[in-house]
Amino acid sequence: MIDIKELRDNPDAYIQAAQNKRIDADVQRLVVVDEQLKTAKARLQDISTDKNRIGKSIPKLSGSEKDSALETLSRLKQEEEGFQEQVKQLQPEFDALMLQVPQPADPDVPVGKDDTENVELRREGEVPQFDFELKDHVQLGTSLGMIDIERGVKLAGTRNYFLTGDGALLHWAVLRFAMDFMVARGYVPMSVPLLMRDEAMRGTGYYPGSEEQTYRMEKDDLSLVGTAEVPLTAYRMGEILKAEELPLKYVALSSCFRREAGAAGKDTYGLYRIHQFDKVEQVVICANSAEESHTFHEEILANSEGVMRALGLPYRVVVVCTGDLGRGQAKKYDIEAWMPSRGNYCETHSASKFYDFQARRMNLRYKDAQTKKNFICHTLNNTVIASPRVLIPLMELYQNADGSITVPEVLRLYMGGKDRIAASS
């Protein structure tokens, strides 16, 4: 949620932010409602002050003065009821409009309509050349007994799958390596709940806006999370932290669920766009400082790049344009791995900086030890690794001419020392 004081000072910046992010937000109506609400609340405060003053004076009055004071008190009560009704009508509209307003992107974020206008920053690693005809991950996975999409679809519908045998082991190996990598860098490992109340979904900015992408347990008023970002970021919501606790650095391995609404006919082949997957997610909660947020944004990006380099996967880093940013994101980097079967670099990670947008919604604050004042925290998050999507480049880039797959060296420990996945004889 944005700071209404900043919007009052510069509404045009938020109108432009909504246009740049291609998000519907009636900022002009919000300005009107805010002014009406502010006026009504100020008048209620004045009335309360007047009522208290008159109420205290009445016992000392008599005759016509007392009658006049009582008449004034009665009039103030009627006026108070009118303004209370006005606040009652305006407050829900104000709250709903506030939830729609996007955070302006950082000045260095490119303006663009969608992901086709994201800007490449750099490429890392060499795309290998092969002297034999490549198989895609589905062909490899099927022939090596690693993937069974047909039975996944039979049991659970489209965009579902089984990972079997070495496919399951490789999947878990990637996730376990990523967790160990992050714990070694000082991030606190967490096992998190996956069903969230609406307060957590709104607090992290997923509601309103992502309801269609979310599996909702209507009977229980709970939602299955699409990322561990939600429970990790909301873990301390509503609390006042001590300044010396910051920064909080968390990492979690969890299953993730996404309906992929609106993706009919898009990326239907293989394991790229699916309903259920597992992800290692990193979250940082830091002090209210643009400089600190910048530093940690670069840190979480570097963490994920470290995992990609350790896995030996060629990738590129892009800065995401305004039209591809979410409501609360001030800036986002994507990491895209080279996927031979798709003939392109494709997204595997998203590193997001929110400033105080999420923490303001969650009422997540910290107390400064010197000033004794409370400040709203800043939050950031990034994928460490998501599987089975990352299995696409891992399997395709590490395949051999005989149809086997070489296991990346850093994963062999997690696969019982196995260095090669081959068809059973």
N, C-alpha and C positions, 0 to 999 in steps of 0.2 A: 504494500500500500504506500502511496506517495504521501508526502507531508502537505497537508492542506494549506499551511502557511506559505509554502513555496509556490503552490498553484495560485494562491491569491495574488502573490507578487508578480507572477509571470505566467498567466494562463495560456498565452500564445505558445510557450515552449511545450506545453502538454498537448495542445491541439496539434502542433507539428509532430510531436512524438507519436501520437495516435495515427497520423497520416503516414509517417515513415514506417511504422511497424504494421500498417494495414490492419489496425485493430479498431473496432467500433467502440467509441467512448464519447459520450455527449458532454464534453467539457464545458461548453457554454451553458447548458442547463445546470450543470453542477455549480457553476459560479453563481447563478441566480438562486438556486436552492440554498447554497451555503450562506449567502447574504441574508436571505429571509430567516434561516434558522439561527444565524448569529444574532440578528436583531431581536427575534422572539426570545432567545435565551437571555440576552442582555436585559430586555424589558422585564422578564420574570425575576431576574436578580434585583432589579430596581424595585419592583413591586414587593418582593420579600423584605427588602430593607425598609421600605415605607411602612409595611404592615407591622414589622417589629417595633419601629419607632412609635407609631400611633398606638399600638397595643400597650406599650409601656406607659404612655401618657394618659390613657383613659382613666385609670384609677384616681388621677390627680385632678380630673376635670369634672365640671358639673354644669347643669343647665344646658343652654344652647350650644356651648362649646363641646360638651360631651356628645350631644345629639349630632352635631356636625362631624365630629371625629368618627362616630359609629357609622354615619352615612358614608363617609369617605372609605372607611374600612370595608363596608359592604360592596361599594363600587370597585374597590381594588380586588376583592375576591372574585367578582364577576369577570373583571378584566383578566385576572390570573387564569381563570378557567379557559378563557378564550385563547390565550397564548399557549397554555398547556396542550390544548387540542391542536393548535397549529404545529407545535413541536412533535406531537404524536403522529401527525400526518406527514411532516417533512422528514423526520429522522430516518425512517426506512428507505425513503427515496434517496436521501443523501448517502446512506451507507451502501446502497446498491450501486449508485453512480461512482462512488469512490473505489469500489472493487474493480470497476471496469477501466480505470485510468492507468495507462502504462507508464512505466518509468522511462524517461528520456534516455536514449543511447548515449554513450560517451562520444565526445566530439570527433574522435578518430575512427569511429565505426563507419564503414562505407554505407551510403544510402543505396538501397536496392529493393527489388520487388520480391525476390524469393531466393532459394539456395543456388540458382544458376548464376547469381550475381555476387556470391561470396568471393572473397579475394584471397588468392594463394599467397602465403608468406614465404614458404620454403618447402623443399623436398629433402627427405632424409633416406639414405639407403639406396642401393642400386636395384632396379627391377631386373631379376635374373632372366637370361635368355636360355631357351631350351632347344635341343636338337631333335626332339621327338614330339609327337602330337599329344597335347595336354588333355587330360580328363578334367571335368569340373568336379566340385566337391561331392555332388550327388552320385556321379558315376564312381568316383573313388570310394565313397562311403558305402555304396551298395555292394561293390565288388569285394571290399575288405570286411564286410560285416560290421560296419561302424554306424550306419544310418538306416533307419526304416521309416520312410515317410508314409508309405502306403498304409501300414497298420496304424500309424498315428492319426491319419485322416479318418480311417475306418472307425476308430474309437472316440475321437474327439473333434472331428470336423476339419475343415481346411486350415492351413497354416499351423498344423500340429505334426509331431514327429516323435520317434523314439531314437535315442542314442544307445547303441548296443556295443558290448564288448570293448574293444580298444577305443571306439568313439566316445563312450561314457568315460573311460579312463583319461583320455586326452582332454576332454571337457573339464573334468575335475582337476586335472593337473594344472591347466591354465589358471583356473580360479585359485587354487591353493598357492601356486607360485605368486600370483598377484597379491594375495593377502599377506604372505610372508614378506614380500617386497615392501609393502606399505608399513607393516608393523616394524620392520627394521628401520624405517625412516621416521619412527616416532608417532605414528598414528595409532589411536586406541581402537582395538578391534571390538566390534559390537555384533551381537546377534539380535535382530530386530523383529517386532511384530509386523505382519504384512497387511493386516486389516486395520484401517484408520478411520477415526471419526471425522466428520466434516470439518471440525475446527482445525485439524492438522492439514487437511487438503486445502482449505482456504488460506491457512497461515502460510503455507509454502507456495501459494499462488496457482495451484492446479484447479481450484474452483474459485470463481467461475471460469469456464473456458475449455476445460478438458473433460467435461462430464461424458461426452460421447466416446472418448477413448478409454474410459474407465469401466472396469467390471464392478458393478455396484450390488451389494447385498441388501436389497431394499427392505427385507424383513427385519434386518438388524440395524439399518441406517449406518452401514459400514462400507468402505470401499477397498478393494484390493489395489495395492500400490503398483505403479508402473516403474518405480525405482525406490531404492533405499534412501534416496535423498529426503523423502518425506519424513520417515521416522527419525532419521539422524538429525535433520535440521530442527525438527519439532521436539526433540528429546527434552530440552530445557525450556520449552515455551511457557510463558507466563511467569518466569522466574527473574529475579534480579541477581545477577552473577557478581562475584567479586572481580575487580579489575585484574587481580593477580592470577585468576583462573585462565585468562585469555592468553593466547588463542586456544580454543578447543579444536582438536584435530581427531576426527573419527573416520573409521573405515568399516564397512560392513559388506558381507557376502549374503545376497538374498535372491530369491526368485522374484521375477517381475512379470506383470500381467498387463497386456495392452490389447484393446479390442481391434485396433487398426481400422476403425470406422472411416469410411471414405477412401479406403485403399483397395477397393474391389478391382481386381484385374491388374494391380500394381505389384511388382516384385513377388509374384506368386510362386516362382520356382525356387526350390531349395530352402535354405535356412536363413535367408537375409531378413525377411520381414515376417515375423511369427508372433503368436499370441502369448507364449510363455518362454522365458529364458532366464538365465542366471547372470548376475552382474556383481562385480566388486565396485563399490561406490565410495568416494572420498568426499568429506564435508569439512569445511573450516568455518568456525565462528570466531570473529576477531573484533577488535576495537573499532569504534566509529571513526575511521580514518581512511580517506581515499588512497593515501600512500600505502597503508598496510594492505588494503584490498588489492591494490595493484601488485604488490609483492607476492601475496598469496595466490593471486591469479596465475602469475608466472610459475609459482612453485607447483601448483596442482597440475599445470600443463606439463612441467618438467617431469613430475612423477610418472605420468602416463607415457610420456615419450621414453622414459627409462625402461618401462615394461616392454614397449614396442621394440626398442633397440635390443634388449635382452633376448627377445623372441626372434630377432633377426628379420623383422618384417619391414619392407620398404613402405614409407608413408609420406604424406604431406600434411602441413598445418595450414588451415585457412582461417581468416577472420570472417565471422559471419556478418552479413549485411543486415540492415534494419528490418527488412521484410521477412527475414528468417529468424528474428529474435522473438522470444516469448515476452509476455506482458511485463515481467519483473526484471528481465535481464538487461543490464547496462552494457555488457560486452560479452561475447562468447567466441571461443576458439573451438574449431572442430579438428580432430585428427581423422584422416581418411587413409585407410590401408589400400594398397594395390591388390585388386582381386582379378586374376587373369580371366575367369569365366565371365566377368562383367565388363572387362576391357577398360577399366577405369579405377581411379581412386574413389573409395566409397566410405562413408562415415562409420567410424567405430567408437569415437569418443566425442563428448561435448563438455567443454570447461566453461562454466558460467559464473559471472560476477553480478551480485544483486545489490551491493551497498546495503541500505537498511530496509529495502522493500519487503523482504520476507519477515525480518525481525520486527518491523513495525506492526505487521499484521498479527504476529504471534505474541506481541508484547514481551519480547525478549530483550532484556536490558542488563546493564552492568553499572555498578557504583564506582565512581572514580575515588580513589583513596584520599587524594589531596583536596579536591573541591567538594567531596561528599555529594556531588550531583549524579543523577542517573542519566546514562546515555543509551541510545538504541544501538544494538550490535550490528555488525555487517556479516553477511553470509556468502559463501562460495561453495561450489561443488563441481565434481568432474568424475566421469567414468574412469576407473582404473583398467578394467577389462570387462567385456560383455561376451558371453558365450551362449549359444554356439555360433553367433555371427563371426567371431574372430577365427573359428575353425575353417571358414571359407578360405582366407588367405593362407592359414597354416597348412591346410591339407594340399591346396593347389600349388603353393610355392615350394613345398618340401617334397613333392611327388618325384618319383624316379621312373626311368624308362620301363622298368619291369612291372609298374603298377603299384609298387610299394610306396610307403611314405617314411621319410626320415624324421625321427623325433628330435625336435630342437634340444640342444644340449642342456639348457636350463630346466627342461621338463622331465628329463630322464629319471631323476631322483624320485619324482612323483609317480612314475610309471614302473616302479620296481626295477629300474636300471635298463629298461627296454630302449633300444636306440633305433628300432625300425619296426614299422607296422606292415605286415605282409599277409597275403591271403593264406588261409590254412590249407595245408596240403591234404 
